[in-house]
Amino acid sequence: MRIAILSVEPSTYSTQRLKEEGEARGHQVDIIDTLHCYMDITSSNPKVRYKGEELPRYDAVIPRIGSSITFYGTAVVRQFEMMGTFCVNESLAISRSRDKLRSLQLLSRKGIGLPRTGFASKPDNVKDLIANVGGAPLVIKLLEGTQGIGVVLAETTKAAESVIEAFMGLKANILVQEFIKEAEGADIRCFVVGNKVIAAMKRQAEAGEFRSNLHRGGEAKVVRLSKEERMTAVNAAKAMGLNLCGVDILQSHRGPVVMEVNSSPGLEGIEKATGKDVAGTIYEFIEKNAKPYTGRGRGQG
């Protein structure tokens, strides 16, 4: 099959690993810089052009859409969808997962475990917003933050009030969440492909840090999931409509709670921690679900 990887960072482990694995399985794999695509929106004949040339028809597209280019990236994915190309994650599902508030609302509607969360534009009483999630300590998050950036742990009510007022003074959109103390600075990344958890790792924050992101010095090791944790991850992926994602879970006294659903999860940490061939499983999913394009359009070899 002819497969495109949409990525603005062709040299990253994840992008290179997907290209190498696809080629090892006999596919033609092209890395396409999402930001250098532009859409030819013509009635009954949509196309994607790249660096001045019309792209050939692809059997499948693997979107690696970074959070900073969500709007444009999902528009490119949507154009491929209009052309009838199988996209591992659809544009609408990517958009859902990128909107932290919307994703939490969708997960809540499906009855999936979540930390208690508050959101307000201009709360009449900041103390009430804080009390609504159980009081301090609590976590304050920028809606647009990624990889632990824009996430603050407020140890006291006074500290929480100061941070919330500072963010609101900057007209930033924030979430206020209960702090799951019993997680002890650890979370579980579940890698879901095709409604199955194919690999899982436990990430532990370094001493003095509550954010377990590997980008922030967290350490990862393989973990055995409980049935409830596995079902929580699968149901979270279904709620977003994602075929491929990383679901981040905290272990709380009341069971697993979902912190985030990531539509472009990295492969390096999970493959190294678990020894699983995650890239290979992604291609198995594509081979099972994508239908090879049989037409011979312009640009087809």
Secondary structure by P-SEA (a helix, b strand, c coil): cbbbbbccccccaaaaaaaaaaaaaccbbbbbcccccccccccccccccccccccccccbbbbbccccaaaaaaaaaaaaaaacccccccaaaaaaaaaaaaaaaaaaaacccccbbbbbcccccaaaaaaaaccccbbbbcccccccccccccccaaaaaaaaaaaaaabbbbbbbbbccccccbbbbbbbccccccbbbbbbbcccccccccccbbbbbbbbbcaaaaaaaaaaaaaacccbbbbbbbbccccccccccccccccaaaaaacccaaaaaaaaaaaaccccccccccccc
